[in-house]
Amino acid sequence: MFVHPWDAALDDAEWQAWIADGHDFGQLSVNGPPGRAPVVVPTHFSRDDTRLLIHLARPNPVWEAIEHDPAVTLTVIGDYAFVPGPWRAEPGTPPGDGVPTSYYAAVQFTCRAHVVDAPEAKAELLRRQMAHFQPDGDHAPIDVGRPPYGRMLPGIRGLELEVVDVRAKFKYDDHKPVGHRTAVAERLTERGLGLDVPTARGQLRRLDRIGSWKP
């Protein structure tokens, strides 16, 4: 993922806060054996210190790919919107001369995958995931040999993704003048389609921290 200096995360806390704010669904990409396309799996995940935790069905083709190459990437994309060309036209130029673009936030985790197969280890991984996704504890105990989860454990395998690098990108025209960015955020909010509103919030959050971009 190419990242211009003005699109980069301002610090680790920025991308960490963004991930923690409900951005826990991504795409796991694994190099396949020679001659095959990479395997890409959409999946929820949770974070645990320096690891990402995932579980997938045992028949999933990702396992063969991981056995071939445990170096994987998990990509999370959100807060995206299409920005029409007229919104980006330079002052004093015809609106049609403006060049459209996409705004988005993205975080890519480069990881080393470790397969979790032991029944108790899988149960513990699921407990840690449930602590994230259902923190109220409104679910049956996740114990080996105890229904409903115990009988389902043989059908899944767990993944602990050891994070070795993180690249974050917040592409919101931060190199443009403050007035331009403010106007686009207002237009996104007014349009209100898809993820326009959270995209506008992301742009304004960055604007508050950056102000006028200085290389």
Secondary structure, 3 states (H helix, E strand, C coil): CCCCHHHECCCHHHHHHHHHCCCCEEEEEECCCCCCCCEEEEEECEEECCEEEEEEECCCCHHHHHHHCCEEEEEEEEEEEEECHHHHCCCCCCHHHCCCEEEEEEEEEEEEEEEECCHHHHHHHHHHHHHHHCCCCCCCCCCCCCCCCCCCHHHEEEEEEEEEEEEEEEECCCCCCHHHHHHHHHHHHHHCCCCHHHHHHHHHHHHHHHCCCCC
